[in-house]
């Protein structure tokens, strides 16, 4: 039983890499540079926050959750002086579609069409109440191109799950930095995750001390049994929050979607660097 994976988690493992190509691969970087957004800082925050409009840092700090406020404030709102949200939306679709077109060139087009349509249908059924990033992405117009459609549908699905995950972290009493410290104590590398999220060493160590005081971590920085129990609980809450959309799907349809996504996901993962979203090495 311990090896069973919740269907909502198993499907996330498959559509998350399809979304994640937008951040790491050369086609995406080129599209954002063409739009006037140079460097990872500007391109990342313009990419994810563009559906919200020309927002300031505060709502993005809240919605993205695990990023240092100081890092967000270095990008927003200045990023909108380099490109508008509308231009960022065009850039992210252009770069993602170019990446997927290259990676999935030899995948049966009918399978790509099926996956895009199936994810679009699932996205249309989502309840986005309380999920700001999911709602903003779901409200965007349906793209015309196949790879654009696949990427956008995967993006709506992953932001919906991400919003639910943030709610679970808040309910567990964790702040953004503490959530990362726990994750690194479990199975990720601090030297990868900390700089990507912008926290200083002082902030990281202070978060670790708070977690020791609350019983999540030992003084040596390892996860306590209480910490593991609480972590399993919040991960279960994340899965539960992402379950509703899949509940009426027959098992055969879920298996068919998973089978279609699996080779696409593997091709996307093959070119991704270490992905700081908690995906297993070999799902």
N, C-alpha and C positions, 0 to 999 in steps of 0.2 A: 504493500500500500504506500510505503514511503516514496516509491519511485513514480507514482502516478502524478501527472501534471494536469492542472486545471485547464479545461479547453480554452478559456479566455487568455491564459498565460501562454499556452502553446501557440495560439494564433498570433499573439503579440510577438513572440520570438520570430515569427515568419514575416510579418509585415513591417516591423521596426527597421530592419536593414534596408528595405525598399525606400523608406522615408529618409534614413540617415545618410544616403549618398549625397544629399544636398549640401552637407556641411564639409565633406572631407575630400572630394574628388575634383580633378582639374577643371572639368566642364562647369561645375558650379562656381568655382573661384573665378573663372574667366567671365561668366555671365555677370557676376557682381562687380568685377572690375570694370567691365564695359559700362555698367550703370553708374560708375563713379564711386563704388564702395570698395576701398582697398583695405586689405588686412582682415584677419579672422574676426577681430572684435566688432568692426562695423558690419561685416557681412553676416555674422551670426545673429546679432541682435536685430538687424534690419529684416533678416529672413524670417525669424520666428515671430517678431512683434508686428510685422507689416499688416496682418489681418486686423489688428486693433486700431489702425490708423496712426497718425503722428503723435503718439503718446510720449509723455515724459517718462522718467525712470521709475517713479513710484509704482504704477500698476504692473510694470514688468518685473520689478523686484518681487512683488507679491505673487504674480502668476508663475514665474520661472522658479521661484522658491529657493533653490539651492545655490544660486549665484550670489557672490558678495555684492552688497549694495554699491560699494565703491566701484566695482567692475562695471556694473550696469550704468552707473552715472558717468563713467568715462565714455560710454557710447551714446547714451540718450540724454537729451533730445538732439545732440549735435549731429547724429547720423542723418537726420532728416534735412540738414543743410546740404548734404552731398547727393541725396536721392530721395524722392518722395516715396511714401508707402506704396503707391501705385506702381512706381518704377521697380521697387523691390519685389513686388508680387510677380511682375513680368519676368524679372531676372531669375527668381527661384524656380519658376516653371520652366523657363528656357534651359537653365543649367541642369535641372533634374531630369528633364526629358532627354536631353542630349546624353547624359550619363546612362540612363536606363536604355536608351536606344543602342548604345554601344555594348553595354553589358549583356543585354537580352537579345542581341542580334540573331542568335541561333536558336532561341527558344521559340517553339511553335506559337505563331501569332494568335491562333485561336485560344491557346491557353492564357496568353496575356490578356486577350479580350475578355475571357471568362473571369479571370481574377479581378480585372478592373471593374467589371460590371457587378460582380459579387460583393466587392468591398464598397462600391458605391451604394448598392442596395442596403448593405448593413449600415453604412454611414447615414443614410436617409432615415433609418429607424431609430437612431440614437436619441435619447433624452439628454439634452445638453444643459438642463437646468443646473445652476451652480458650477458650471464648467466653462469658464470664460474663453480659454484658448480653443477648446473644441467648438464652441458656439460661433466664434469669429471665423474659424476656418470653414465650418459647415455652411456659413452664409455666403461664401464666395461663389461666383458663377461656375458652372461646370465647364471645364476646359474642352476644347474641340479635339485635341490630339490624344491618341491612345496612351502614350507614355505619360503625358501630362495628367490624364484621368487617373491612371494607376497611381501615380505619385500623390496626387491630391487626396484621393480616397484613403490611401495608406496614412497620410498625414492627419486627416480628420480622426481616423481610428486611434492613432497613437497619442494625439493630443487629448482625446477623450479619456483614454486610460491614464495618461499623465496627470490630468486634472484630478481624477479619482485617487491617484497615488498621493498627490499633495494633500488632499483631504485626509487620507489615512495617516500621513505623517503628522499633520497638525493634531489629529485626534489622539495620536500616540504621545503627544507632548514634546515632539522634536522640533528644533528650528533648522534652518537650512544647513548650517555648518555641522551641527550635531548629526544630522542624517548622513552626511558624507563621512564623518568620522566613524560612525557605526558600520557603514558599508565597507570602508577600508579595513576595519578591524575584522570583518568577516572574510572578504575574498577579493578585494581590489587593492590597487597600489596607490598609496598616498601621493607618491611623486608624479603620478599621471593625473590623478583626479584633482588634487588641490590647486595646481596652477590653472587648470582649465576652468575652475569655478571662481578663482580670484581671491581666495581667502589667504590672509597673512599667516605666518607661523604662530604669531601671538594669538590670533583669533582661533586657530585650529587647536592649539594647546589649551586654551580656555574652554573650548567646547568639550574637549576630552576630559578635563577636570570636572565639568558639570555632569558628564555622563558617569564618571566614577562615583560622584556623590549620590547620584540617583540609582546606582546599582546596575547600570547597563554594562559598564566596563570594569575590569580589574585595574589596580594601580599600574600594572605592566602594560595596559592597553589592549588586553584580549577581552573578548566578549564573555560575559558571565552567562550562566544558565538562565537567569532572569532576562538578560538582554536577548538571548536567543529566542526565548518564549515570546517576548514582546515583538521581536522582529518578525517571527513567523506569523504572529497575529496581524501585524500591519500589512504584510504581504498577502495574507488571506483576505483582508479587508479590501485591498486593491483589486484582487481577482473578483471578489464579490461585486464590487462597484462596476466592473467591466463585463459582468455576466449577462445582464438583462437582455442585451441586444441579440445574444446567441441562444437564448433559452428555447425559442420556438423552432430552431433549426433541427431537422432530423440529423442523427449521427452521420448518415451517409453523405449529407450535404456538407457537413463540417469536414469530413474526411476528404471529400472532393476538392474543397477549397484549399485545405492544407496541402494536398498532393500537387495542386497547381502552383501554389506559392513556394513550395520547398525548393525547386531548382532555381527560381528567381532570387529567393532569399540567399541561397548559397553563393550565387554569382555576385550579388551585391556585397555579401560579407567578405568575399575573397579579396576585395580591394579596400575594405575599410581598415583603418588603424584600430588600436585598442579603443573600443566604443564605451564611453563612460556612462552607460545607461543600465548596466547590470545584466546584459545578455550573457548567457552561459557560453563557454568556449565551444561546446559541441551540442547544440540543442537537438 
